Amino acid sequence: QVQLVESGGGMVQPGGSLRLSCAASGLSFSSFAMNWYRQAPGKERELVASISSTGISANYADSVKGRFTISRDNTEKMVYLQMNYLKPEDTAVYYCNAYFTRRHDYWGQGTQVTVSS
C-alpha cells in the first residue's frame, strides 16, 4: 500500500520560512518523479515544484522561483520543500505527489501552510 505522509506545515509570518517533508512508503521511490502541489481556498490545485526521479532536475512555478527549493533523498524515501520568504499568497494546503504513470499517481493527505502577521 502506497503512503505519502506530509509534515512541517504551520503558521508563519510573512518573510518567514518553513520546510515541508513527505515520507513515502510502499513504492519504488527512486522510479517516481515527485511533486509538490498546493490548493488555496476557492482556487484550483496548482503545481508548485517538481523533481525528477534521480533528483538531477527540478522545476518551479513562476510564483515561487527563487524562494522555494525542492529536494529528495532516495535512500530515505523522502522529498522536501524548503520555503523561504513566504508571502500571504503562499497560504494553502500543500500536497505531496508521486507520479510514474497515470496508473501510478499517488497523493498525500496534505499539510496546511498559513502565512499571516
Secondary structure, DSSP 8 states (H G I E B T S, - for coil): --EEEEE--EEE-TT--EEEEEEEESS-GGGSEEEEEEE-TTS--EEEEEE-TTSS-EEE-TTTTTTEEEEEETTTTEEEEEE-S--GGG-EEEEEEEEEETTEEEE---EEEEE--
